[in-house]
């Protein structure tokens, strides 16, 4: 009986952990602390081959500004690759950012 109870508890914990990850808050404040203006920002689930659409759209993110992004793409994924493109043409890519465990991500020079 102890083995069955232990197996049931392990299964419950696994389901709870999966549900918690799926229910995680994926809102992240993107902070631009680079000294440059960010012209584009992309977030794509880690492991995908393409960048999704530019989240900033026609907006820009000046140095010192913060932009709140809902990174939830409906897949339940927590790890995303970020790409920031600046007005001088340079870009910074950060891989496997866990958006379920952070609330702020800062781009720094």
CORQUI-V651602 format. One record per residue. N is the residue number from 1. RES is the residue in one letter. SS is DSSP state (helix for helix, strand for strand, loop for the rest). PSI is psi in whole degrees, 0 to 359 (* if undefined). BURIAL is + if it has 24 or more other ideal C-beta (glycine too) atoms within 12 Angstrom, else -. Layout:
[[N,RES,SS,PSI,BURIAL] [N,RES,SS,PSI,BURIAL]]
This chain:
[[1,X,loop,323,-] [2,X,helix,322,-] [3,X,helix,315,-] [4,X,helix,316,-] [5,X,helix,317,-] [6,X,helix,317,-] [7,X,helix,320,-] [8,X,helix,318,-] [9,X,helix,319,-] [10,X,helix,318,-] [11,X,helix,318,-] [12,X,helix,316,-] [13,X,helix,321,-] [14,X,helix,317,-] [15,X,helix,319,-] [16,X,helix,317,-] [17,X,helix,318,-] [18,X,helix,316,-] [19,X,helix,321,-] [20,X,helix,318,-] [21,X,helix,321,-] [22,X,helix,332,-] [23,X,loop,3,-] [24,X,loop,148,+] [25,X,loop,126,-] [26,X,loop,22,+] [27,X,strand,126,-] [28,X,strand,131,+] [29,X,strand,119,-] [30,X,strand,119,+] [31,X,strand,129,+] [32,X,strand,106,+] [33,X,strand,45,-] [34,X,loop,345,+] [35,X,loop,0,-] [36,X,loop,167,+] [37,X,loop,129,+] [38,X,strand,125,+] [39,X,strand,332,+] [40,X,strand,149,+] [41,X,strand,132,+] [42,X,strand,146,+] [43,X,strand,119,+] [44,X,strand,142,+] [45,X,strand,134,+] [46,X,loop,134,-] [47,X,loop,349,-] [48,X,loop,156,-] [49,X,loop,343,-] [50,X,loop,150,-] [51,X,loop,141,-] [52,X,loop,190,-] [53,X,loop,159,-] [54,X,loop,114,-] [55,X,loop,329,+] [56,X,loop,336,+] [57,X,loop,236,-] [58,X,loop,357,-] [59,X,loop,166,-] [60,X,loop,165,-] [61,X,strand,103,+] [62,X,loop,161,-] [63,X,loop,133,-] [64,X,loop,350,-] [65,X,loop,160,-] [66,X,strand,140,-] [67,X,strand,123,+] [68,X,strand,124,-] [69,X,strand,134,+] [70,X,strand,107,-] [71,X,loop,2,+] [72,X,loop,114,-] [73,X,loop,7,-] [74,X,loop,355,-] [75,X,loop,344,-] [76,X,loop,359,-] [77,X,loop,147,+] [78,X,loop,334,+] [79,X,strand,125,+] [80,X,strand,150,+] [81,X,strand,135,+] [82,X,strand,142,+] [83,X,strand,124,+] [84,X,strand,133,+] [85,X,strand,132,+] [86,X,strand,162,+] [87,X,loop,341,-] [88,X,loop,3,-] [89,X,loop,348,-] [90,X,loop,160,-] [91,X,strand,154,-] [92,X,strand,127,+] [93,X,strand,134,-] [94,X,strand,128,+] [95,X,strand,149,-] [96,X,strand,48,-] [97,X,strand,125,+] [98,X,strand,97,+] [99,X,loop,351,+] [100,X,loop,343,-] [101,X,loop,1,-] [102,X,loop,159,+] [103,X,loop,348,-] [104,X,strand,138,-] [105,X,strand,124,+] [106,X,strand,126,+] [107,X,strand,123,+] [108,X,strand,155,-] [109,X,loop,*,-]]
